[in-house]
Amino acid sequence: MESLIGLVNRIQRACTVLGDHGGGGEGSLWEALPSVAVVGGQSSGKSSVLESIVGRDFLPRGSGIVTRRPLVLQLHKTEGGHEYAEFLHAPRKRFTDFAAVRKEIADETDRITGKTKAISNVPIHLSIYSPHVVNLTLIDLPGLTKVAVEGQAESIVQDIENMVRSYVDKPNCIILAISPANQDIATSDAIKLARDVDPSGDRTFGVLTKLDLMDKGTNAVDVLEGRQYRLQHPWVGIVNRSQADINKNVDMLSARRKEKEYFESSPEYGHLAHKMGAEYLAKLLSSHLEAVIRAKIPSIVAMINKTIDEIEAQLDKLGRPIGGDAGAQLYTILDMCRAFDRVFKEHLDGGRPGGDRIYGVFDNQLPAALKKLPFDRHLSMQNVRKVISEADGYQPHLIAPEQGYRRLIDSSLSYFKGPAEASVDAVHLVLKELVRRSIAATDELKRFPTLQSDIAAAANESLERFREDGRKTVLRLVEMEASYLTVEFFRKLPTEPEKAADKNTPVSDRYQDNHLRRIGSNVSSYINMVCETLRNTIPKAIVHCQVKEAKRNLLNRFYAHVGSKEKQLSAMLDEDPALMEKRDALVKRLELYKSARNEIDSVAWK
């Protein structure tokens, strides 16, 4: 059965592939899973400790700063078989020659930093599979330094410390503080940093290297037994390979035997031999790491659940993936149309702005246009005389100039066509704007620019038809007023001419002027009556022909035709590539988190 650490290693690798990896910020699954950060000053023996734990020579060596990028090292214990290594940046390549692993680490470092002494916080991920290792995740960090050397920026000291702190500050990080035994522990860079971020020592393991290089007559027993600097966990001593052993390519298994013999035969450390050495350190770290993981499972699972909810919410906002069959595509299109239709109706009926502008057309624009009609000029004495005379021809009217009245009324009523058509156009423009706003406000449509265009085109085509119906209807209302006059209105008018007011004015002239003036006044009164009628009926016609139809049948033709466009459905659902990429990444993260939750649950309680 897979160990808990092995499972965590696998989950961390999956996180890294998806970009949810160490060094990537707070709140990621990678950050929530415990691991061991290896911290120490330059030339403290960090590399030798790691190689002793792995049992292989695989890290670049040299003077000064050698580790210039974090190395995330995941160890996987296998049951027999060959040893091999894999890099995340070269997933299909297995390395069985560990000299090639060393070269690849150096080359991959140079790919990011160049062949300089600069550092980078972009980690290298290396997995080693071997029957000689324990399940463990270690992060090798650049060595802490006190001064910049030639070729390094002056900020290098602080840059390295900031990078190391970005890992060890995290509460789930176990700190492996490496200090050389031949230096005063009080000056240890690793212990100083560990004390800052973990003052209680709960997360810190102390390692003393180079015990065999201490001055004669001195030893590190006080440190190893916790009297000089106390930690919650035991100190572990390590004897590194000598430079002569390295030069002779003495293998790690032989080095481990020599290390074990050193402690067992040492008069100072013999009583501690059973808990010294790289092999013991690896087992100690592995055991502790598994215990920490198990203890933190409730908080890890809680974080996973919270992240799953957040990803689900993001996917709901972006929209779920669509099936490839025509039925699923058609269902999605119709669902998008219904969502748009709901938003459009909210604009018209209230709840969203815009519909009030239609009322503004009826309450402000139409009355203002009617008020500006040139009836004063049209019914002036001069024009009335001209129209009456032309209507009479060579036979002057006897009592009431009926033809003159009709011509005056007809020509006056024709002025109403302009405001009526203008109102239709104004409402049409408002409806078009509401279509545009509704498409923009329909979240479900944002992922489908082609479908947005298709819906807009279909809606605007319908609005054009509704406008034409509205225009015909309001013009018909005006023509109806001209087709049949309200006879009762004229029957109530006085028929006798007014008496002359000035006896010095010839009777014929006075009668003519007063008579014509009264005709103009009568026509004006009738036109005002018609104006009030049209002021009420034009809005009713527009609402009936345009607004109500837009609410009921805006996409009816689109619905009728979309079912026959089976081959075009996928094109209509052509999404923004950036949005598709974002959703695909979210779907993969969601699958990872759900799988991680299930696997942690299945392994944790066994």
Residue pairs with C-beta under 8 A, 6 or more apart in sequence:
1 603
1 606
2 10
2 603
3 77
3 135
3 290
3 603
4 290
4 293
4 294
4 603
4 604
5 135
5 136
5 137
5 286
5 289
5 290
5 293
6 76
6 77
6 135
7 599
7 600
7 603
8 33
8 34
8 137
8 293
9 74
9 75
9 76
9 127
9 135
9 137
11 29
11 33
11 592
11 596
11 599
11 600
12 21
12 22
12 30
12 33
12 35
12 72
12 74
12 137
13 74
13 88
13 125
13 127
14 592
14 595
14 596
15 21
15 28
15 29
15 30
15 592
16 22
16 30
16 72
16 88
16 125
17 88
18 585
18 588
18 589
18 592
19 585
20 28
20 29
20 30
20 589
20 592
21 28
21 30
21 72
21 123
21 125
22 30
22 31
22 35
22 70
22 72
22 123
22 139
22 167
23 70
23 121
23 122
23 123
23 166
23 167
24 30
24 31
25 31
27 303
27 307
29 303
29 304
29 307
29 592
29 593
29 596
31 170
31 172
32 172
32 296
32 299
32 300
32 303
32 304
33 172
33 293
33 300
34 172
34 173
34 174
34 289
34 292
34 293
34 296
35 72
35 137
35 138
35 139
35 172
35 173
35 174
35 289
36 136
36 137
36 138
36 139
36 173
36 174
36 175
36 176
36 205
36 285
36 289
37 138
37 139
37 141
37 164
37 167
37 168
37 173
37 174
37 175
37 176
38 46
38 49
38 50
38 138
38 139
38 140
38 141
38 176
38 178
39 46
39 141
39 144
39 164
39 168
39 175
39 176
39 177
39 178
39 190
39 193
39 194
40 46
40 143
40 144
40 177
40 178
40 179
40 189
40 190
41 143
41 144
41 145
41 178
41 179
41 180
41 188
41 189
41 190
42 64
42 65
42 143
42 144
42 145
43 63
43 143
43 180
44 143
44 178
44 179
44 180
44 189
44 190
44 209
45 178
45 180
45 209
45 210
45 238
45 240
46 67
46 140
46 143
46 178
47 59
47 61
47 66
47 67
47 140
48 209
48 238
48 240
48 241
49 176
49 178
49 207
49 209
49 238
49 240
49 278
49 281
50 59
50 73
50 138
50 140
51 57
51 58
51 59
51 252
52 238
52 240
52 241
52 252
52 255
52 256
52 259
52 277
52 278
52 279
52 281
53 75
53 133
53 136
53 138
53 278
53 281
53 282
53 285
54 73
54 75
54 128
54 130
54 133
54 252
55 130
55 132
55 133
55 252
55 253
55 256
56 83
56 98
56 101
56 128
56 130
56 252
57 98
57 99
57 102
57 246
57 249
57 251
57 252
58 85
58 98
58 101
58 102
58 105
58 128
59 66
59 67
59 71
59 102
59 105
59 140
60 66
60 67
60 102
60 105
60 106
60 109
61 246
64 117
64 149
65 117
65 119
65 142
65 143
65 145
65 149
65 152
65 156
65 160
66 143
67 140
67 141
67 142
67 143
68 109
68 113
68 117
68 118
68 119
68 120
68 142
69 108
69 109
69 112
69 113
69 119
69 120
69 121
69 122
69 123
69 124
69 142
70 121
70 122
70 123
70 124
70 139
70 140
70 141
70 142
70 163
70 167
71 105
71 123
71 124
71 126
71 139
71 140
72 123
72 124
72 125
72 126
72 137
72 138
72 139
73 126
73 127
73 128
73 137
73 138
73 139
73 140
74 125
74 126
74 127
74 128
74 136
74 137
74 138
75 127
75 128
75 130
75 133
75 134
75 135
75 136
75 137
75 138
76 127
76 128
76 129
76 130
76 133
76 135
77 130
77 131
77 133
77 134
77 135
78 129
78 130
78 131
79 131
80 131
81 129
81 131
82 96
83 96
83 128
83 129
83 130
83 131
83 132
84 94
84 95
84 96
84 128
84 129
85 94
85 95
85 96
85 98
85 101
85 126
85 127
85 128
85 129
86 93
86 94
86 95
86 126
86 127
86 129
87 93
87 95
87 104
87 108
87 124
87 125
87 126
87 127
88 124
88 125
88 126
88 127
89 108
89 124
89 125
90 104
95 101
95 104
101 126
105 124
105 126
108 124
109 120
109 124
112 120
112 122
113 119
113 120
116 151
117 149
117 151
117 152
117 156
118 152
118 153
118 156
119 142
119 156
119 159
119 160
119 163
121 163
121 166
123 139
132 253
133 282
134 282
134 283
134 285
134 286
135 286
135 290
136 282
136 285
136 286
136 289
137 289
138 176
138 285
139 167
141 163
141 164
141 167
142 160
142 163
142 164
143 160
144 160
144 161
144 164
144 189
144 190
144 193
145 156
145 157
145 160
146 157
146 189
147 157
148 154
148 155
148 156
148 157
153 159
161 193
164 193
165 193
165 197
167 173
168 175
168 193
168 194
168 197
168 198
169 197
171 203
172 292
172 296
173 203
174 203
174 204
174 205
174 285
174 288
174 289
174 292
175 194
175 197
175 198
175 203
175 204
175 205
176 205
176 207
176 285
177 188
177 190
177 191
177 193
177 194
177 204
177 205
177 206
177 207
178 190
178 207
178 209
179 185
179 188
179 190
179 191
179 206
179 207
179 208
179 209
180 208
180 209
180 210
180 213
181 208
181 209
181 210
181 211
181 213
181 214
181 220
181 223
181 237
182 210
182 213
182 214
182 215
185 191
185 223
185 228
185 229
191 206
191 229
194 201
194 204
198 204
200 232
201 230
201 231
201 232
201 233
202 232
204 231
204 232
204 233
205 231
205 233
205 236
205 281
205 284
205 285
205 288
206 223
206 229
206 231
206 233
206 235
206 236
207 235
207 236
207 237
207 238
207 281
208 220
208 223
208 224
208 235
208 236
208 237
208 238
209 238
209 239
209 240
210 239
210 240
211 219
211 220
211 237
211 238
211 239
211 262
211 269
212 239
212 262
214 220
219 268
219 269
220 237
221 268
221 269
221 272
222 228
223 229
223 235
224 235
224 236
224 237
224 269
224 272
224 276
225 235
225 272
226 234
226 235
233 284
233 288
234 275
234 284
236 275
236 276
236 277
236 280
236 281
236 284
237 263
237 269
237 272
237 276
237 277
238 259
238 276
238 277
238 278
238 281
239 258
239 259
239 262
239 263
239 277
241 250
241 255
245 255
245 258
256 277
256 278
256 279
259 277
259 278
260 273
260 277
260 279
263 269
263 270
263 272
263 273
263 276
263 277
264 270
264 273
266 273
269 276
274 280
275 284
293 300
294 604
297 600
297 604
300 600
301 597
301 600
301 601
304 593
304 596
304 597
304 600
305 597
307 593
308 590
308 593
308 594
308 597
311 586
311 589
311 590
311 593
312 590
314 586
315 583
315 586
315 587
315 590
317 443
318 447
318 579
318 582
318 583
318 586
319 444
319 447
319 583
321 583
321 587
322 328
322 329
322 332
322 573
323 329
324 570
326 566
326 569
329 569
329 570
329 572
329 573
330 562
330 563
330 566
330 569
332 573
333 451
333 562
333 569
333 572
333 573
334 559
334 562
335 444
336 442
336 444
336 445
336 448
336 451
336 455
337 455
337 555
337 558
337 559
339 442
339 443
339 444
339 445
340 438
340 439
340 442
340 445
340 455
340 555
341 554
341 555
343 352
343 438
343 441
343 442
344 434
344 435
344 438
344 459
344 550
344 551
344 554
345 551
346 352
347 353
347 354
347 355
347 434
347 437
347 438
348 354
348 355
348 358
348 434
348 547
348 550
348 551
349 355
352 437
352 441
354 430
354 433
354 434
354 437
355 434
357 430
357 433
358 427
358 430
358 431
358 543
358 547
361 423
361 426
361 427
361 430
361 539
361 542
362 423
362 538
362 539
362 542
365 422
365 423
365 426
366 419
366 422
366 423
366 535
366 538
366 539
367 535
369 418
369 419
369 422
369 423
370 416
370 419
370 531
370 534
370 535
373 415
373 416
373 418
373 419
374 415
375 412
375 415
375 524
375 527
377 383
378 411
378 412
378 415
379 408
379 412
379 520
379 523
379 524
379 527
380 520
381 513
381 516
381 517
381 520
384 404
384 408
384 516
384 517
384 519
384 520
384 523
385 516
387 404
387 407
387 408
387 411
388 397
388 401
388 404
388 408
388 516
388 519
390 407
391 397
391 401
391 403
391 404
391 406
391 407
392 401
392 403
392 404
397 403
397 404
399 495
400 495
401 519
404 519
405 490
405 519
405 522
405 523
406 485
408 519
408 520
408 523
409 482
409 485
409 523
409 526
409 527
410 482
412 523
412 527
413 478
413 481
413 482
413 527
413 530
414 478
414 482
416 478
416 481
416 530
416 531
416 534
417 475
417 478
419 538
420 474
420 475
420 477
420 478
420 534
420 538
421 471
421 474
421 475
423 474
423 538
423 539
423 542
424 467
424 470
424 471
424 474
424 542
424 546
425 467
427 470
427 542
427 546
427 547
428 463
428 464
428 466
428 467
428 470
428 546
431 463
431 466
431 546
431 547
431 550
432 460
432 463
435 456
435 459
435 460
435 463
435 554
436 456
439 445
439 452
439 455
439 456
445 451
445 452
445 455
446 452
446 579
447 575
447 576
447 579
447 583
448 572
448 573
448 574
448 575
449 574
449 575
449 576
450 571
450 572
450 573
450 574
451 572
451 573
454 558
454 572
455 555
455 558
458 555
458 557
458 558
459 554
459 555
459 558
461 557
462 549
462 550
462 553
462 554
462 555
462 556
462 557
463 546
463 550
463 554
466 545
466 546
466 549
466 550
467 546
469 545
469 546
469 549
470 541
470 542
470 545
470 546
473 541
473 544
473 545
474 538
474 541
474 542
477 534
477 537
477 538
477 541
478 534
481 530
481 533
481 534
485 526
486 526
486 529
489 525
489 526
489 529
490 522
490 526
493 522
497 511
497 514
497 515
497 518
498 514
498 518
500 507
500 510
500 511
500 514
501 510
502 510
562 569
562 572
565 572
